[in-house]
Amino acid sequence: MKKSMILVLVLFFVMGFVSFAIAGDNPLKANEKKVHKSFIAEIPKDHFVDVFKLHEVWQKAMADPAYRKKVYLIDVRTDSEFDAFHIEGTDHVQAGHMYVIPKKIKDPNAEIYIWCRTSHRAKYVAGFLYKYGYKNVYCVAGTTKNGKKYHGGVVGWAEAGFPFVNQFTGTFYIKEYRKKPSKAEMSYRIRMWHPY
């Protein structure tokens, strides 16, 4: 009896440890993925576009004021991400503030393009906009073109060699988009962050 009880306790401990190891330190991660997929499911398959389509729409919008009034090009990254660099002439609404979009865009048939850094937040926002009742929302996601993989969002825009701006530098191009700062970037001694 004692041996079977010890075996059950050991098995219980091992199962708990394995479950924790699989989930990592965040047991809600699997649920986040499930919720994220539910928002992706709201977006029609043909409404996922790549950075090349966004570039085409952006060029048309920048060249044609009448078209520019009809199309919404919305970056949903944070304020600091947008201030650092963005696609010239585009709109900005942080993903966490997407609830303001129906107050500003009242036409459910408006043509709307949504992107973020890669596409994770953009998929949430686009899915929400479909839940709100919008019909023509396009999510900028990754693609493969000529054998090369491109991310969605501004990372894919940079990979494709398209231009960015900010209020200080004018037009520029990002040659390497880093996932994390380099050692040299993290070796500073004194810095003061001032958000403009």
Secondary structure as the mmCIF struct_conf table of DSSP 4:
data_model
#
loop_
_struct_conf.conf_type_id
_struct_conf.id
_struct_conf.beg_label_comp_id
_struct_conf.beg_label_asym_id
_struct_conf.beg_label_seq_id
_struct_conf.end_label_comp_id
_struct_conf.end_label_asym_id
_struct_conf.end_label_seq_id
HELX_RH_AL_P HELX_RH_AL_P1 LYS A 2 ALA A 23
TURN_TY1_P TURN_TY1_P1 GLY A 24 ASP A 25
TURN_TY1_P TURN_TY1_P2 PRO A 27 LEU A 28
HELX_RH_AL_P HELX_RH_AL_P2 LYS A 29 ILE A 40
TURN_TY1_P TURN_TY1_P3 ALA A 41 GLU A 42
BEND BEND1 ILE A 43 ILE A 43
HELX_RH_3T_P HELX_RH_3T_P1 LYS A 45 HIS A 47
STRN STRN1 PHE A 48 VAL A 49
HELX_RH_AL_P HELX_RH_AL_P3 VAL A 51 ALA A 63
HELX_RH_AL_P HELX_RH_AL_P4 PRO A 65 LYS A 70
STRN STRN2 VAL A 71 ASP A 75
BEND BEND2 ARG A 77 ARG A 77
HELX_RH_AL_P HELX_RH_AL_P5 ASP A 79 ALA A 84
STRN STRN3 HIS A 86 HIS A 86
TURN_TY1_P TURN_TY1_P4 GLU A 88 GLY A 89
STRN STRN4 ASP A 91 HIS A 92
HELX_RH_3T_P HELX_RH_3T_P2 ALA A 95 VAL A 100
HELX_RH_AL_P HELX_RH_AL_P6 ILE A 101 LYS A 104
TURN_TY1_P TURN_TY1_P5 PRO A 108 ASN A 109
STRN STRN5 GLU A 111 TRP A 115
BEND BEND3 ARG A 117 SER A 119
HELX_RH_AL_P HELX_RH_AL_P7 HIS A 120 TYR A 132
TURN_TY1_P TURN_TY1_P6 GLY A 133 GLY A 133
BEND BEND4 LYS A 135 LYS A 135
STRN STRN6 ASN A 136 VAL A 140
STRN STRN7 THR A 143 LYS A 145
TURN_TY1_P TURN_TY1_P7 ASN A 146 GLY A 147
STRN STRN8 LYS A 148 TYR A 150
BEND BEND5 GLY A 152 GLY A 152
HELX_RH_AL_P HELX_RH_AL_P8 GLY A 153 GLU A 159
TURN_TY1_P TURN_TY1_P8 ALA A 160 GLY A 161
STRN STRN9 PHE A 164 VAL A 165
TURN_TY1_P TURN_TY1_P9 GLN A 167 THR A 169
BEND BEND6 THR A 171 THR A 171
STRN STRN10 PHE A 172 PHE A 172
BEND BEND7 LYS A 175 LYS A 175
BEND BEND8 LYS A 179 LYS A 180
TURN_TY1_P TURN_TY1_P10 LYS A 183 ALA A 184
HELX_RH_3T_P HELX_RH_3T_P3 GLU A 185 SER A 187
BEND BEND9 ARG A 189 ARG A 189
#
